């Protein structure tokens, strides 16, 4: 089984476009700035045997920068992680 990347914690999941918050910012209302960092591997929070790749981004708004990882668990259903 693929190892989970250490140093990240799950903070949210839901369908694309649903209201959500990452550090007080709604990721669906802002541009995601892709970072030149390697993808991380996470365990699905409900199905811990499943592994998923997440890409690293930042949100920039109102003088705030939020670093996060995101990816689809299934079609249109997203997971969000932040540095632990």
Residue frames relative to the residue before (quaternion, step in Angstrom):
aa qw qx qy qz dx dy dz
X 1.0000 0.0000 0.0000 0.0000 0.00 0.00 0.00
X 0.5195 -0.6462 0.4699 0.3029 3.57 -1.01 0.84
X 0.4592 -0.6879 0.4970 0.2625 3.56 -0.99 0.89
X 0.4413 -0.6614 0.5442 0.2677 3.55 -1.14 0.74
X 0.4715 -0.6595 0.5105 0.2868 3.58 -1.05 0.82
X 0.3611 -0.7418 0.5270 0.2041 3.58 -0.77 1.03
X 0.7401 0.4560 -0.3070 0.3875 3.55 -1.30 0.40
X 0.6801 0.4181 -0.2948 0.5251 3.59 1.26 0.30
X 0.1231 -0.7918 0.5933 0.0767 3.57 -1.10 0.70
X 0.5087 -0.6473 0.4882 0.2896 3.53 -1.12 0.80
X 0.0702 -0.8236 0.5622 0.0276 3.59 -0.90 0.91
X 0.8190 -0.0322 0.0430 0.5713 3.61 1.09 -0.48
X 0.0496 0.7506 -0.6583 -0.0297 3.49 -1.37 0.33
X 0.2711 0.7541 -0.5680 0.1874 3.52 -1.16 0.59
X 0.6732 -0.4981 0.3647 0.4071 3.50 -1.33 0.07
X 0.6327 -0.5530 0.3962 0.3701 3.53 -1.13 0.77
X 0.8099 0.2675 -0.2252 0.4708 3.54 -0.94 1.00
X 0.5203 0.6200 -0.4315 0.3984 3.61 1.21 -0.24
X 0.5651 -0.5904 0.4338 0.3794 3.61 -1.01 0.67
X 0.1157 0.7812 -0.6046 0.1039 3.56 -1.01 0.83
X 0.2506 -0.7730 0.5646 0.1445 3.54 -1.26 0.14
X 0.0193 -0.7357 0.6770 -0.0063 3.51 -1.02 0.97
X 0.8214 -0.1178 0.0398 0.5566 3.57 -0.28 1.21
X 0.7139 -0.4440 0.2450 0.4829 3.57 1.10 0.68
X 0.6632 0.4716 -0.3036 0.4955 3.61 1.27 -0.01
X 0.3715 -0.7093 0.5530 0.2305 3.57 -1.00 0.85
X 0.3706 -0.7717 0.4625 0.2309 3.63 -0.39 1.14
X 0.6583 0.5227 -0.3244 0.4337 3.61 1.09 -0.52
X 0.6803 0.4648 -0.2946 0.4841 3.59 1.25 -0.14
X 0.7251 0.3952 -0.2198 0.5194 3.60 1.28 -0.04
X 0.5515 -0.5774 0.4844 0.3575 3.54 -1.31 0.38
X 0.3096 -0.7229 0.5886 0.1876 3.56 -1.01 0.86
X 0.2125 -0.7666 0.5970 0.1036 3.57 -0.82 1.06
X 0.3193 -0.7713 0.5250 0.1657 3.56 -0.45 1.25
X 0.2448 -0.7671 0.5788 0.1289 3.57 -0.96 0.91
X 0.4604 -0.6731 0.5105 0.2729 3.56 -1.13 0.69
X 0.3854 0.6802 -0.5126 0.3549 3.54 0.61 1.22
X 0.5766 -0.5969 0.4124 0.3758 3.58 -1.10 0.53
X 0.5870 -0.5556 0.4547 0.3740 3.54 -1.22 0.55
X 0.2876 -0.7223 0.5930 0.2095 3.54 -1.27 0.40
X 0.3214 -0.7089 0.5907 0.2126 3.54 -1.29 0.39
X 0.0486 -0.8040 0.5926 -0.0115 3.56 -0.84 1.04
X 0.4227 -0.6345 0.5736 0.2996 3.52 -1.35 0.32
X 0.5077 -0.6106 0.5024 0.3420 3.57 -1.02 0.77
X 0.5043 -0.6933 0.4152 0.3043 3.64 -0.78 0.94
X 0.7385 0.3913 -0.2292 0.4990 3.61 1.08 -0.62
X 0.7605 0.2319 -0.1143 0.5957 3.57 1.18 -0.64
X 0.1590 -0.8828 0.4344 0.0821 3.53 0.54 1.26
X 0.5888 0.5553 -0.3852 0.4434 3.62 1.19 -0.18
X 0.6076 0.5529 -0.3519 0.4486 3.60 1.23 -0.40
X 0.1697 -0.7639 0.6159 0.0907 3.56 -1.10 0.78
X 0.0525 -0.7956 0.6034 -0.0122 3.55 -1.05 0.86
X 0.3791 -0.6939 0.5637 0.2388 3.55 -1.15 0.71
X 0.0973 -0.7725 0.6266 0.0340 3.54 -1.07 0.86
X 0.3088 -0.7368 0.5751 0.1765 3.56 -1.12 0.74
X 0.4375 -0.7179 0.4942 0.2212 3.57 -1.15 0.71
X 0.0041 0.7974 -0.5997 0.0676 3.55 -0.93 1.03
X 0.2115 -0.7114 0.6364 0.2100 3.50 -1.45 -0.07
X 0.2432 -0.6963 0.6519 0.1761 3.50 -1.34 0.54
X 0.1121 -0.7786 0.6151 0.0536 3.59 -0.99 0.84
X 0.3252 0.7315 -0.5550 0.2262 3.60 -0.71 1.06
X 0.8706 0.0674 -0.0489 0.4849 3.52 -1.18 0.72
X 0.6962 -0.4792 0.2699 0.4613 3.58 0.99 0.83
X 0.6140 0.5297 -0.3358 0.4792 3.56 1.30 0.21
X 0.0987 -0.7532 0.6468 0.0682 3.54 -1.11 0.76
X 0.0683 -0.7915 0.6073 0.0001 3.56 -0.79 1.07
X 0.2127 -0.7579 0.6069 0.1095 3.56 -0.75 1.10
X 0.1125 0.7968 -0.5839 0.1073 3.57 -0.92 0.92
X 0.2994 -0.6943 0.6154 0.2226 3.51 -1.37 0.20
X 0.0077 0.8069 -0.5894 0.0380 3.56 -1.02 0.81
X 0.1720 0.7584 -0.6203 0.1019 3.50 -1.27 0.54
X 0.5418 -0.6281 0.4585 0.3189 3.52 -1.29 0.37
X 0.3483 -0.7007 0.5875 0.2064 3.54 -0.95 0.96
X 0.7482 -0.0967 0.0736 0.6522 3.54 1.13 -0.78
X 0.7698 -0.3875 0.2279 0.4530 3.57 -1.26 0.19
X 0.8595 0.0296 -0.0726 0.5051 3.57 -0.48 1.28
X 0.6483 0.4716 -0.3193 0.5054 3.59 1.27 0.03
X 0.1379 -0.8589 0.4931 -0.0088 3.54 -0.28 1.38
X 0.2085 -0.7327 0.6319 0.1428 3.51 -1.33 0.50
X 0.1476 -0.7871 0.5966 0.0524 3.55 -1.10 0.78
X 0.0675 -0.7814 0.6201 -0.0185 3.55 -1.03 0.94
X 0.1405 -0.7593 0.6279 0.0973 3.56 -1.22 0.56
X 0.6282 -0.5142 0.3933 0.4316 3.58 -1.19 0.38
X 0.4521 -0.7048 0.4849 0.2525 3.56 -0.95 0.93
